[in-house]
Amino acid sequence: MQIVVNGEVREILSECTVFQLLENQAVTLKAAVVELNGKILTQEHWQSTLLQTGDRLEILIFMGGG
């Protein structure tokens, strides 16, 4: 199925959760914020939220530095 991640169309397997997608993308989970279809999705819902065809995700990763 197709979803949009940070503005790019991606093909993913069906029955994929937000958590699984982040793990597959090697995202540092503690530093990430996820917006799903225009709404912030809290980390407590990542493992239970199944992605659907046409979903739009924005993944933001905070980085330290100075």
C-alpha angles and dihedrals in degrees: 000000000000127000132165118242118186090338096311124110111236132186113222137173117264119257093038120149126212088250092054092049091051092048091050089051091050091238117172096243098202091056099044134101120192128204114193117194092338098314130097111249112209119226092247088068099046095092095046099043113095116203118237132203109279096020115149119215130186113194117196121189121196116218129195124224143114 
